[in-house]
Amino acid sequence: MTQHPSPTPSDDTPLVRLAVERSIATVTLDSPRNRNALSAGLRAQLSAALAAAVADDEVRAIVLTGTGPVFCAGADLKEVGAALRGAPAEPAPELPEIFEQIMGAPKPVVAVLNGAARAGGIGLVAAADIALAPKSATFAFTEVRIGVVPAIISVPVSARMHSRQLSRYFLTGELFDASAAAKAGLLTQAVPDRDMPHAVDAILQGLRGSAPRALSRTKELLGELGAGALATPDRRTEAFARMGELSAEFFAGEDAAEGRAAFFDKRAPRWAR
């Protein structure tokens, strides 16, 4: 196994790890203390790890996974609140760039969930070409419950989920399990927890047995056929720009401030009934 040092944006804390074994690069979100939230530091290291995996000629495919009980909790709300108060932001790629790195990568990306995913974390799942999760994993688009809109993640998620389920889960913010996520099109497969290693190995063996150039072109073909209006980088860039404006508008609003306060106070927001 080849271990790659994880680039760090401002300190020596590795938040993302990269390792290569038998043509598969494994990118691991490793910030369990905050449930692998998408902080600036984690985004910077994730982007760098993805770029390194794509550039490595040895790599046939990329696995995206995490450590701890949660795959990814979405936005780092403390960081968002600090930025809105005028605190200097740490330079880092924004979510559209991360999603585009995954969706536009010339190599298949397999999301292997180690646990729950929320909000922006589900965007990572949707951006991947293949997604497996243990049946114990849960999902929720919690944005509406903290006063914001699931705008940016709607670009990759709407390309995966069936419209009726997408409407339900976006609008209610309710919890749903891995079996429901698979039925809705978000996951490729919901796997009994004990069977996850076998299920992942079956996928990776298939990818290892595929010709690299054919694999890359087949991924490109699937994008052309399946993503519709979001099939090209230009169209996704336009969609991300529109959704970025919408997301920023709501994150800076009064409801978002109340949602963050309720989250940290461990209470229901004022609009909850």
ZIJOZI-V249886 format. One record per run of one state. SS is the DSSP state (H for helix, E for strand, C for the rest). FROM is the first residue (numbers start at 1). TO is the last residue. If there is no record, write none. Layout:
{{SS:FROM:TO} {SS:FROM:TO}}
This chain:
{{C:1:1} {E:2:4} {C:5:15} {E:16:21} {C:22:23} {E:24:29} {C:30:31} {H:32:34} {C:35:37} {E:38:38} {C:39:39} {H:40:55} {C:56:60} {E:61:66} {C:67:69} {E:70:72} {C:73:74} {E:75:75} {C:76:76} {H:77:84} {C:85:94} {H:95:103} {C:104:107} {E:108:112} {C:113:115} {E:116:118} {C:119:119} {H:120:127} {C:128:129} {E:130:134} {C:135:137} {E:138:140} {C:141:141} {H:142:146} {C:147:153} {H:154:158} {C:159:162} {H:163:172} {C:173:175} {E:176:177} {H:178:183} {C:184:188} {E:189:191} {C:192:192} {H:193:208} {C:209:211} {H:212:226} {C:227:227} {H:228:230} {C:231:232} {H:233:251} {C:252:253} {H:254:265} {C:266:273}}
